[in-house]
Amino acid sequence: MSRIGKQPVVIPSGVKLEISGQTIKATGKKGNNSLTVPQGITVKMDGGNAVITRADDLQQSKALHGLSRALIANLVKGVSDGYEQGLEVYGTGYTSKVQGRNLMINVG
């Protein structure tokens, strides 16, 4: 099995995951979103975890197995915590400050 795909996705409290055929819908405090997984990949709830399995051992199925698990984990994270992106600036002569939601960087 895929090393990533065999790990279950932990569903935190406050997140509701609905599985309807190949469509997964997640609802949480940050909103809701849905995802359609490819054919040959199945998602089942096991307690508070989502378990992703594949139908066969073809190379494409193995790749889609890990991809689907990662997409579902990101889906759950997005509706529970939201996404954030960090920026690291290295070097001398850089000045930066945050104004509202914008980051201003001066090089000089």
MOPAC internal coordinates of N, CA, C and O (Angstrom, degrees):
PM7 1SCF
backbone

  N    0.0000 0     0.00 0     0.00 0    0    0    0
  C    1.4500 1     0.00 0     0.00 0    1    0    0
  C    1.5157 1   110.17 1     0.00 0    2    1    0
  O    1.2310 1   121.81 1   -19.35 1    3    2    1
  N    1.2993 1   114.15 1   160.65 1    3    2    1
  C    1.4453 1   120.71 1   175.41 1    5    3    2
  C    1.5193 1   109.38 1   -65.79 1    6    5    3
  O    1.2310 1   120.50 1   -42.17 1    7    6    5
  N    1.3160 1   116.65 1   137.83 1    7    6    5
  C    1.4616 1   118.92 1  -179.97 1    9    7    6
  C    1.5175 1   111.24 1   -66.91 1   10    9    7
  O    1.2310 1   120.27 1   144.47 1   11   10    9
  N    1.3144 1   117.10 1   -35.53 1   11   10    9
  C    1.4581 1   119.94 1   177.63 1   13   11   10
  C    1.5145 1   109.92 1   -78.62 1   14   13   11
  O    1.2310 1   120.16 1   136.06 1   15   14   13
  N    1.3161 1   117.31 1   -43.94 1   15   14   13
  C    1.4593 1   121.81 1  -175.51 1   17   15   14
  C    1.5102 1   114.80 1   -64.69 1   18   17   15
  O    1.2310 1   119.88 1   152.21 1   19   18   17
  N    1.3280 1   117.84 1   -27.79 1   19   18   17
  C    1.4638 1   118.80 1  -177.32 1   21   19   18
  C    1.5260 1   113.03 1   -80.21 1   22   21   19
  O    1.2310 1   119.86 1   168.28 1   23   22   21
  N    1.3282 1   117.87 1   -11.72 1   23   22   21
  C    1.4610 1   120.52 1   177.84 1   25   23   22
  C    1.5189 1   109.43 1   -78.47 1   26   25   23
  O    1.2310 1   119.74 1   -48.17 1   27   26   25
  N    1.3239 1   118.10 1   131.83 1   27   26   25
  C    1.4727 1   119.17 1   177.54 1   29   27   26
  C    1.5261 1   110.67 1   -73.42 1   30   29   27
  O    1.2310 1   120.95 1   -25.99 1   31   30   29
  N    1.3200 1   115.78 1   154.01 1   31   30   29
  C    1.4643 1   121.97 1   176.12 1   33   31   30
  C    1.5176 1   107.12 1   -93.93 1   34   33   31
  O    1.2310 1   120.33 1   -61.18 1   35   34   33
  N    1.3243 1   116.97 1   118.82 1   35   34   33
  C    1.4563 1   121.74 1  -179.97 1   37   35   34
  C    1.5253 1   108.51 1   -77.88 1   38   37   35
  O    1.2310 1   120.59 1   -53.01 1   39   38   37
  N    1.3164 1   116.48 1   126.99 1   39   38   37
  C    1.4616 1   121.90 1   179.68 1   41   39   38
  C    1.5301 1   107.42 1   -97.30 1   42   41   39
  O    1.2310 1   119.69 1   -68.00 1   43   42   41
  N    1.3531 1   118.20 1   112.00 1   43   42   41
  C    1.4652 1   119.88 1  -178.42 1   45   43   42
  C    1.5295 1   111.46 1   -70.96 1   46   45   43
  O    1.2310 1   121.17 1   -16.95 1   47   46   45
  N    1.3277 1   115.36 1   163.05 1   47   46   45
  C    1.4629 1   118.99 1   177.66 1   49   47   46
  C    1.5239 1   108.76 1   -66.08 1   50   49   47
  O    1.2310 1   120.54 1   -36.48 1   51   50   49
  N    1.3044 1   116.57 1   143.52 1   51   50   49
  C    1.4542 1   121.08 1  -177.55 1   53   51   50
  C    1.5108 1   113.39 1    94.54 1   54   53   51
  O    1.2310 1   120.15 1   173.49 1   55   54   53
  N    1.3273 1   117.31 1    -6.51 1   55   54   53
  C    1.4691 1   121.35 1   178.15 1   57   55   54
  C    1.5157 1   108.19 1  -112.38 1   58   57   55
  O    1.2310 1   121.23 1   -50.03 1   59   58   57
  N    1.3249 1   115.26 1   129.97 1   59   58   57
  C    1.4662 1   121.20 1   178.76 1   61   59   58
  C    1.5243 1   107.91 1  -111.08 1   62   61   59
  O    1.2310 1   120.42 1   -54.77 1   63   62   61
  N    1.3259 1   116.80 1   125.23 1   63   62   61
  C    1.4613 1   122.85 1  -179.27 1   65   63   62
  C    1.5208 1   108.11 1  -112.43 1   66   65   63
  O    1.2310 1   120.64 1   -59.40 1   67   66   65
  N    1.3386 1   116.38 1   120.60 1   67   66   65
  C    1.4579 1   121.70 1   178.69 1   69   67   66
  C    1.5260 1   108.51 1  -111.04 1   70   69   67
  O    1.2310 1   120.66 1   -52.46 1   71   70   69
  N    1.3328 1   116.34 1   127.54 1   71   70   69
  C    1.4654 1   121.50 1  -179.48 1   73   71   70
  C    1.5189 1   107.69 1  -113.11 1   74   73   71
  O    1.2310 1   121.16 1   -57.79 1   75   74   73
  N    1.3246 1   115.39 1   122.21 1   75   74   73
  C    1.4563 1   121.14 1  -179.09 1   77   75   74
  C    1.5303 1   107.57 1  -134.92 1   78   77   75
  O    1.2310 1   120.50 1   -86.48 1   79   78   77
  N    1.3205 1   116.65 1    93.52 1   79   78   77
  C    1.4628 1   120.83 1  -176.76 1   81   79   78
  C    1.5183 1   110.20 1    68.54 1   82   81   79
  O    1.2310 1   120.27 1    60.33 1   83   82   81
  N    1.3216 1   117.08 1  -119.67 1   83   82   81
  C    1.4593 1   121.61 1   179.90 1   85   83   82
  C    1.5325 1   112.13 1   -97.19 1   86   85   83
  O    1.2310 1   119.72 1  -176.70 1   87   86   85
  N    1.3213 1   118.13 1     3.30 1   87   86   85
  C    1.4615 1   122.29 1  -178.00 1   89   87   86
  C    1.5194 1   109.88 1  -104.69 1   90   89   87
  O    1.2310 1   121.08 1   -48.63 1   91   90   89
  N    1.3232 1   115.54 1   131.37 1   91   90   89
  C    1.4596 1   122.50 1   177.62 1   93   91   90
  C    1.5183 1   107.36 1  -116.90 1   94   93   91
  O    1.2310 1   120.03 1   -52.26 1   95   94   93
  N    1.3188 1   117.56 1   127.74 1   95   94   93
  C    1.4540 1   122.19 1   178.68 1   97   95   94
  C    1.5202 1   108.49 1  -119.48 1   98   97   95
  O    1.2310 1   120.88 1   -53.20 1   99   98   97
  N    1.3335 1   115.92 1   126.80 1   99   98   97
  C    1.4577 1   121.72 1   179.77 1  101   99   98
  C    1.5242 1   108.99 1  -113.88 1  102  101   99
  O    1.2310 1   120.80 1   -43.51 1  103  102  101
  N    1.3273 1   116.07 1   136.49 1  103  102  101
  C    1.4564 1   122.42 1   178.19 1  105  103  102
  C    1.5171 1   107.84 1  -129.42 1  106  105  103
  O    1.2310 1   120.60 1   -48.99 1  107  106  105
  N    1.3341 1   116.46 1   131.01 1  107  106  105
  C    1.4583 1   121.48 1   179.95 1  109  107  106
  C    1.5170 1   110.38 1  -149.06 1  110  109  107
  O    1.2310 1   121.09 1    11.32 1  111  110  109
  N    1.3376 1   115.53 1  -168.68 1  111  110  109
  C    1.4585 1   120.12 1  -176.00 1  113  111  110
  C    1.5267 1   112.90 1   -70.70 1  114  113  111
  O    1.2310 1   119.29 1   159.05 1  115  114  113
  N    1.3272 1   118.96 1   -20.95 1  115  114  113
  C    1.4625 1   122.90 1   179.62 1  117  115  114
  C    1.5294 1   112.67 1   -93.50 1  118  117  115
  O    1.2310 1   119.88 1   179.00 1  119  118  117
  N    1.3239 1   117.83 1    -1.00 1  119  118  117
  C    1.4601 1   120.50 1   178.84 1  121  119  118
  C    1.5150 1   111.28 1   133.28 1  122  121  119
  O    1.2310 1   121.06 1    20.75 1  123  122  121
  N    1.3313 1   115.59 1  -159.25 1  123  122  121
  C    1.4597 1   119.86 1   178.24 1  125  123  122
  C    1.5187 1   109.11 1  -137.98 1  126  125  123
  O    1.2310 1   121.25 1   -22.77 1  127  126  125
  N    1.3213 1   115.21 1   157.23 1  127  126  125
  C    1.4526 1   122.02 1  -178.46 1  129  127  126
  C    1.5219 1   108.16 1  -157.74 1  130  129  127
  O    1.2310 1   120.71 1   -19.14 1  131  130  129
  N    1.3199 1   116.25 1   160.86 1  131  130  129
  C    1.4622 1   118.82 1   179.98 1  133  131  130
  C    1.5259 1   109.54 1  -137.12 1  134  133  131
  O    1.2310 1   121.61 1   -16.56 1  135  134  133
  N    1.3186 1   114.52 1   163.44 1  135  134  133
  C    1.4577 1   122.49 1  -177.02 1  137  135  134
  C    1.5227 1   108.01 1  -148.33 1  138  137  135
  O    1.2310 1   120.58 1   -40.71 1  139  138  137
  N    1.3151 1   116.50 1   139.29 1  139  138  137
  C    1.4608 1   121.48 1   174.02 1  141  139  138
  C    1.5216 1   107.93 1  -107.89 1  142  141  139
  O    1.2310 1   120.53 1   -61.17 1  143  142  141
  N    1.3360 1   116.59 1   118.83 1  143  142  141
  C    1.4638 1   120.69 1  -179.80 1  145  143  142
  C    1.5264 1   109.03 1   -85.48 1  146  145  143
  O    1.2310 1   119.86 1   -27.69 1  147  146  145
  N    1.3382 1   117.87 1   152.31 1  147  146  145
  C    1.4671 1   121.22 1  -178.56 1  149  147  146
  C    1.5284 1   112.65 1   -67.20 1  150  149  147
  O    1.2310 1   120.98 1   -18.05 1  151  150  149
  N    1.3264 1   115.73 1   161.95 1  151  150  149
  C    1.4613 1   121.42 1   175.88 1  153  151  150
  C    1.5269 1   109.02 1   -62.79 1  154  153  151
  O    1.2310 1   120.45 1   -35.34 1  155  154  153
  N    1.3095 1   116.74 1   144.66 1  155  154  153
  C    1.4610 1   121.80 1  -179.22 1  157  155  154
  C    1.5138 1   112.72 1    92.93 1  158  157  155
  O    1.2310 1   119.71 1   169.43 1  159  158  157
  N    1.3263 1   118.16 1   -10.57 1  159  158  157
  C    1.4661 1   123.23 1   177.32 1  161  159  158
  C    1.5145 1   107.57 1  -109.84 1  162  161  159
  O    1.2310 1   120.55 1   -51.15 1  163  162  161
  N    1.3342 1   116.55 1   128.85 1  163  162  161
  C    1.4619 1   120.57 1   178.36 1  165  163  162
  C    1.5197 1   109.34 1  -119.59 1  166  165  163
  O    1.2310 1   121.37 1   -34.34 1  167  166  165
  N    1.3126 1   114.99 1   145.66 1  167  166  165
  C    1.4636 1   122.41 1   179.41 1  169  167  166
  C    1.5160 1   107.49 1  -123.33 1  170  169  167
  O    1.2310 1   120.65 1   -50.92 1  171  170  169
  N    1.3236 1   116.36 1   129.08 1  171  170  169
  C    1.4607 1   122.05 1   179.23 1  173  171  170
  C    1.5162 1   109.09 1  -133.18 1  174  173  171
  O    1.2310 1   120.88 1   -31.69 1  175  174  173
  N    1.3154 1   115.92 1   148.31 1  175  174  173
  C    1.4609 1   121.19 1   175.83 1  177  175  174
  C    1.5278 1   108.90 1   -88.00 1  178  177  175
  O    1.2310 1   120.81 1   -44.92 1  179  178  177
  N    1.3262 1   116.06 1   135.08 1  179  178  177
  C    1.4616 1   122.39 1   177.46 1  181  179  178
  C    1.5217 1   106.78 1  -133.00 1  182  181  179
  O    1.2310 1   120.78 1   -89.74 1  183  182  181
  N    1.3196 1   116.12 1    90.26 1  183  182  181
  C    1.4597 1   119.61 1  -175.54 1  185  183  182
  C    1.5156 1   109.50 1    71.34 1  186  185  183
  O    1.2310 1   119.90 1    57.84 1  187  186  185
  N    1.3086 1   117.79 1  -122.16 1  187  186  185
  C    1.4574 1   122.79 1   177.97 1  189  187  186
  C    1.5058 1   113.12 1   -99.42 1  190  189  187
  O    1.2310 1   120.44 1  -160.04 1  191  190  189
  N    1.3227 1   116.75 1    19.96 1  191  190  189
  C    1.4599 1   121.10 1  -177.99 1  193  191  190
  C    1.5242 1   110.38 1  -125.24 1  194  193  191
  O    1.2310 1   120.93 1   -28.60 1  195  194  193
  N    1.3353 1   115.82 1   151.40 1  195  194  193
  C    1.4589 1   121.70 1   171.08 1  197  195  194
  C    1.5277 1   107.02 1  -103.23 1  198  197  195
  O    1.2310 1   120.53 1   -54.39 1  199  198  197
  N    1.3171 1   116.59 1   125.61 1  199  198  197
  C    1.4641 1   122.31 1  -178.68 1  201  199  198
  C    1.5198 1   108.31 1  -108.45 1  202  201  199
  O    1.2310 1   120.72 1   -53.38 1  203  202  201
  N    1.3287 1   116.23 1   126.62 1  203  202  201
  C    1.4562 1   122.37 1  -177.38 1  205  203  202
  C    1.5283 1   108.07 1  -107.24 1  206  205  203
  O    1.2310 1   120.25 1   -50.74 1  207  206  205
  N    1.3329 1   117.14 1   129.26 1  207  206  205
  C    1.4593 1   121.72 1   179.02 1  209  207  206
  C    1.5306 1   108.89 1  -130.25 1  210  209  207
  O    1.2310 1   121.09 1   -17.64 1  211  210  209
  N    1.3405 1   115.52 1   162.36 1  211  210  209
  C    1.4571 1   120.19 1   178.43 1  213  211  210
  C    1.5270 1   108.94 1  -122.45 1  214  213  211
  O    1.2310 1   121.02 1   -20.09 1  215  214  213
  N    1.3321 1   115.65 1   159.91 1  215  214  213
  C    1.4640 1   121.60 1  -173.88 1  217  215  214
  C    1.5259 1   112.97 1   -81.03 1  218  217  215
  O    1.2310 1   119.84 1   145.75 1  219  218  217
  N    1.3335 1   117.90 1   -34.25 1  219  218  217
  C    1.4667 1   120.13 1  -175.24 1  221  219  218
  C    1.5230 1   110.24 1  -144.27 1  222  221  219
  O    1.2310 1   120.58 1     2.32 1  223  222  221
  N    1.3308 1   116.49 1  -177.68 1  223  222  221
  C    1.4595 1   121.60 1  -177.16 1  225  223  222
  C    1.5269 1   113.16 1  -107.89 1  226  225  223
  O    1.2310 1   120.04 1  -152.14 1  227  226  225
  N    1.3100 1   117.53 1    27.86 1  227  226  225
  C    1.4568 1   120.26 1   175.06 1  229  227  226
  C    1.5288 1   109.68 1   -68.41 1  230  229  227
  O    1.2310 1   120.89 1   -26.35 1  231  230  229
  N    1.3279 1   115.90 1   153.65 1  231  230  229
  C    1.4657 1   120.40 1  -177.72 1  233  231  230
  C    1.5304 1   111.40 1   -58.97 1  234  233  231
  O    1.2310 1   120.21 1   137.74 1  235  234  233
  N    1.3246 1   117.20 1   -42.26 1  235  234  233
  C    1.4599 1   120.20 1  -179.64 1  237  235  234
  C    1.5301 1   110.71 1   -66.54 1  238  237  235
  O    1.2310 1   119.80 1   142.53 1  239  238  237
  N    1.3107 1   117.99 1   -37.47 1  239  238  237
  C    1.4633 1   120.92 1   178.37 1  241  239  238
  C    1.5236 1   111.08 1   -65.57 1  242  241  239
  O    1.2310 1   120.48 1   141.84 1  243  242  241
  N    1.3254 1   116.69 1   -38.16 1  243  242  241
  C    1.4601 1   120.35 1   177.45 1  245  243  242
  C    1.5222 1   110.73 1   -63.57 1  246  245  243
  O    1.2310 1   120.68 1   137.66 1  247  246  245
  N    1.3300 1   116.31 1   -42.34 1  247  246  245
  C    1.4621 1   120.01 1   179.63 1  249  247  246
  C    1.5289 1   111.13 1   -66.28 1  250  249  247
  O    1.2310 1   120.50 1   137.00 1  251  250  249
  N    1.3256 1   116.65 1   -43.00 1  251  250  249
  C    1.4651 1   120.54 1   179.65 1  253  251  250
  C    1.5265 1   112.06 1   -68.35 1  254  253  251
  O    1.2310 1   120.31 1   152.63 1  255  254  253
  N    1.3291 1   117.01 1   -27.37 1  255  254  253
  C    1.4595 1   121.76 1   178.64 1  257  255  254
  C    1.5253 1   110.46 1   -62.43 1  258  257  255
  O    1.2310 1   120.47 1   126.86 1  259  258  257
  N    1.3275 1   116.70 1   -53.14 1  259  258  257
  C    1.4596 1   120.92 1   179.07 1  261  259  258
  C    1.5159 1   112.29 1   -66.60 1  262  261  259
  O    1.2310 1   120.25 1   141.09 1  263  262  261
  N    1.3278 1   117.12 1   -38.91 1  263  262  261
  C    1.4621 1   121.33 1   178.81 1  265  263  262
  C    1.5230 1   110.88 1   -62.75 1  266  265  263
  O    1.2310 1   120.58 1   134.84 1  267  266  265
  N    1.3178 1   116.50 1   -45.16 1  267  266  265
  C    1.4640 1   120.18 1  -178.77 1  269  267  266
  C    1.5226 1   111.49 1   -63.70 1  270  269  267
  O    1.2310 1   120.48 1   139.33 1  271  270  269
  N    1.3246 1   116.68 1   -40.67 1  271  270  269
  C    1.4637 1   119.96 1   178.38 1  273  271  270
  C    1.5220 1   110.63 1   -63.16 1  274  273  271
  O    1.2310 1   120.13 1   137.21 1  275  274  273
  N    1.3358 1   117.35 1   -42.79 1  275  274  273
  C    1.4597 1   120.99 1   179.71 1  277  275  274
  C    1.5255 1   111.14 1   -65.67 1  278  277  275
  O    1.2310 1   119.93 1   139.38 1  279  278  277
  N    1.3240 1   117.75 1   -40.62 1  279  278  277
  C    1.4573 1   120.91 1   179.02 1  281  279  278
  C    1.5271 1   111.78 1   -65.53 1  282  281  279
  O    1.2310 1   120.31 1   141.09 1  283  282  281
  N    1.3290 1   117.02 1   -38.91 1  283  282  281
  C    1.4676 1   120.47 1   178.69 1  285  283  282
  C    1.5223 1   110.28 1   -68.51 1  286  285  283
  O    1.2310 1   120.01 1   140.05 1  287  286  285
  N    1.3364 1   117.59 1   -39.95 1  287  286  285
  C    1.4624 1   120.72 1   177.35 1  289  287  286
  C    1.5294 1   110.64 1   -62.84 1  290  289  287
  O    1.2310 1   119.84 1   138.92 1  291  290  289
  N    1.3379 1   117.92 1   -41.08 1  291  290  289
  C    1.4561 1   121.31 1   177.49 1  293  291  290
  C    1.5275 1   111.43 1   -68.03 1  294  293  291
  O    1.2310 1   120.21 1   145.06 1  295  294  293
  N    1.3260 1   117.20 1   -34.94 1  295  294  293
  C    1.4553 1   121.98 1   176.88 1  297  295  294
  C    1.5234 1   110.54 1   -62.01 1  298  297  295
  O    1.2310 1   120.71 1   133.89 1  299  298  297
  N    1.3261 1   116.25 1   -46.11 1  299  298  297
  C    1.4652 1   121.33 1   179.59 1  301  299  298
  C    1.5327 1   110.34 1   -65.68 1  302  301  299
  O    1.2310 1   120.25 1   138.23 1  303  302  301
  N    1.3288 1   117.13 1   -41.77 1  303  302  301
  C    1.4607 1   120.32 1   179.24 1  305  303  302
  C    1.5163 1   111.49 1   -64.76 1  306  305  303
  O    1.2310 1   120.20 1   142.40 1  307  306  305
  N    1.3196 1   117.23 1   -37.60 1  307  306  305
  C    1.4558 1   121.42 1  -178.70 1  309  307  306
  C    1.5129 1   113.08 1   -65.48 1  310  309  307
  O    1.2310 1   119.77 1   140.56 1  311  310  309
  N    1.3334 1   118.04 1   -39.44 1  311  310  309
  C    1.4638 1   119.73 1  -178.63 1  313  311  310
  C    1.5209 1   112.68 1   -84.11 1  314  313  311
  O    1.2310 1   120.08 1   164.76 1  315  314  313
  N    1.3384 1   117.46 1   -15.24 1  315  314  313
  C    1.4693 1   119.14 1   179.46 1  317  315  314
  C    1.5287 1   112.20 1   -98.34 1  318  317  315
  O    1.2310 1   119.73 1   130.08 1  319  318  317
  N    1.3382 1   118.11 1   -49.92 1  319  318  317
  C    1.4620 1   121.69 1  -175.55 1  321  319  318
  C    1.5206 1   113.46 1  -108.57 1  322  321  319
  O    1.2310 1   119.97 1   155.70 1  323  322  321
  N    1.3076 1   117.65 1   -24.30 1  323  322  321
  C    1.4567 1   121.38 1  -172.64 1  325  323  322
  C    1.5145 1   109.68 1    85.12 1  326  325  323
  O    1.2310 1   120.75 1    -3.28 1  327  326  325
  N    1.3136 1   116.16 1   176.72 1  327  326  325
  C    1.4505 1   121.36 1  -178.18 1  329  327  326
  C    1.5203 1   109.68 1  -111.77 1  330  329  327
  O    1.2310 1   120.69 1   -30.19 1  331  330  329
  N    1.2955 1   116.28 1   149.81 1  331  330  329
  C    1.4504 1   120.73 1   173.83 1  333  331  330
  C    1.5184 1   108.18 1  -143.27 1  334  333  331
  O    1.2310 1   121.47 1   -26.49 1  335  334  333
  N    1.3094 1   114.78 1   153.51 1  335  334  333
  C    1.4544 1   119.85 1  -179.17 1  337  335  334
  C    1.5164 1   107.73 1  -128.45 1  338  337  335
  O    1.2310 1   120.48 1   -48.10 1  339  338  337
  N    1.3119 1   116.69 1   131.90 1  339  338  337
  C    1.4587 1   121.93 1   179.97 1  341  339  338
  C    1.5128 1   110.96 1  -102.07 1  342  341  339
  O    1.2310 1   121.16 1   -22.58 1  343  342  341
  N    1.3162 1   115.38 1   157.42 1  343  342  341
  C    1.4518 1   121.29 1   179.80 1  345  343  342
  C    1.5181 1   108.09 1  -135.66 1  346  345  343
  O    1.2310 1   120.75 1   -50.28 1  347  346  345
  N    1.3219 1   116.17 1   129.72 1  347  346  345
  C    1.4517 1   120.95 1   176.53 1  349  347  346
  C    1.5140 1   108.21 1  -116.68 1  350  349  347
  O    1.2310 1   120.63 1   -50.71 1  351  350  349
  N    1.3460 1   116.41 1   129.29 1  351  350  349
  C    1.4517 1   121.85 1   179.76 1  353  351  350
  C    1.5155 1   107.35 1  -114.12 1  354  353  351
  O    1.2310 1   120.74 1   -59.75 1  355  354  353
  N    1.3449 1   116.18 1   120.25 1  355  354  353
  C    1.4532 1   121.73 1   179.77 1  357  355  354
  C    1.5222 1   109.58 1  -109.16 1  358  357  355
  O    1.2310 1   120.73 1   -31.38 1  359  358  357
  N    1.3189 1   116.22 1   148.62 1  359  358  357
  C    1.4573 1   120.41 1   174.32 1  361  359  358
  C    1.5175 1   111.54 1   119.80 1  362  361  359
  O    1.2310 1   121.36 1   -10.37 1  363  362  361
  N    1.2995 1   115.00 1   169.63 1  363  362  361
  C    1.4536 1   120.19 1   177.61 1  365  363  362
  C    1.5189 1   109.00 1  -100.90 1  366  365  363
  O    1.2310 1   120.76 1   -26.21 1  367  366  365
  N    1.3069 1   116.15 1   153.79 1  367  366  365
  C    1.4490 1   120.60 1   178.83 1  369  367  366
  C    1.5068 1   113.98 1    89.63 1  370  369  367
  O    1.2310 1   119.94 1  -176.29 1  371  370  369
  N    1.3463 1   117.72 1     3.71 1  371  370  369
  C    1.4586 1   120.46 1   177.59 1  373  371  370
  C    1.5160 1   109.02 1   -99.50 1  374  373  371
  O    1.2310 1   120.06 1   -45.61 1  375  374  373
  N    1.2940 1   117.48 1   134.39 1  375  374  373
  C    1.4579 1   121.84 1   171.09 1  377  375  374
  C    1.5244 1   107.18 1  -124.04 1  378  377  375
  O    1.2310 1   120.74 1   -36.91 1  379  378  377
  N    1.2917 1   116.18 1   143.09 1  379  378  377
  C    1.4568 1   119.67 1  -179.50 1  381  379  378
  C    1.5069 1   109.77 1  -145.55 1  382  381  379
  O    1.2310 1   121.12 1   -27.70 1  383  382  381
  N    1.3298 1   115.47 1   152.30 1  383  382  381
  C    1.4564 1   121.41 1   174.32 1  385  383  382
  C    1.5247 1   107.74 1  -153.55 1  386  385  383
  O    1.2310 1   121.68 1   -27.54 1  387  386  385
  N    1.3143 1   114.38 1   152.46 1  387  386  385
  C    1.4588 1   120.78 1  -179.40 1  389  387  386
  C    1.5169 1   107.79 1  -100.30 1  390  389  387
  O    1.2310 1   120.77 1   -53.20 1  391  390  389
  N    1.3303 1   116.14 1   126.80 1  391  390  389
  C    1.4527 1   122.05 1   175.44 1  393  391  390
  C    1.5206 1   107.18 1  -121.49 1  394  393  391
  O    1.2310 1   120.38 1   -75.77 1  395  394  393
  N    1.3174 1   116.88 1   104.23 1  395  394  393
  C    1.4630 1   120.70 1  -176.11 1  397  395  394
  C    1.5105 1   110.05 1    68.41 1  398  397  395
  O    1.2310 1   120.79 1    59.91 1  399  398  397
  N    1.3200 1   116.10 1  -120.09 1  399  398  397
  C    1.4711 1   120.65 1   178.71 1  401  399  398
  C    1.5180 1   111.44 1  -102.63 1  402  401  399
  O    1.2310 1   120.17 1  -174.84 1  403  402  401
  N    1.3307 1   117.28 1     5.16 1  403  402  401
  C    1.4678 1   121.29 1  -176.69 1  405  403  402
  C    1.5202 1   110.74 1  -106.50 1  406  405  403
  O    1.2310 1   120.70 1   -35.27 1  407  406  405
  N    1.3008 1   116.27 1   144.73 1  407  406  405
  C    1.4497 1   123.03 1   176.92 1  409  407  406
  C    1.5262 1   107.74 1  -108.35 1  410  409  407
  O    1.2310 1   120.60 1   -57.62 1  411  410  409
  N    1.3189 1   116.47 1   122.38 1  411  410  409
  C    1.4606 1   122.29 1  -179.87 1  413  411  410
  C    1.5238 1   108.01 1  -102.84 1  414  413  411
  O    1.2310 1   119.97 1   -57.60 1  415  414  413
  N    1.3406 1   117.66 1   122.40 1  415  414  413
  C    1.4596 1   122.29 1   179.21 1  417  415  414
  C    1.5255 1   108.01 1  -119.21 1  418  417  415
  O    1.2310 1   121.03 1   -52.92 1  419  418  417
  N    1.3184 1   115.64 1   127.08 1  419  418  417
  C    1.4614 1   121.24 1   176.41 1  421  419  418
  C    1.5249 1   108.30 1  -110.77 1  422  421  419
  O    1.2310 1   120.79 1   -47.78 1  423  422  421
  N    1.3160 1   116.09 1   132.22 1  423  422  421
  C    1.4615 1   121.53 1   177.06 1  425  423  422
  C    1.5106 1   107.27 1  -108.95 1  426  425  423
  O    1.2310 1   121.62 1   -52.46 1  427  426  425
  N    1.3295 1   114.51 1   127.54 1  427  426  425
  C    1.4650 1   114.29 1   179.27 1  429  427  426
  C    1.4776 1   113.61 1   176.55 1  430  429  427
  O    1.2310 1   120.10 1   180.00 1  431  430  429

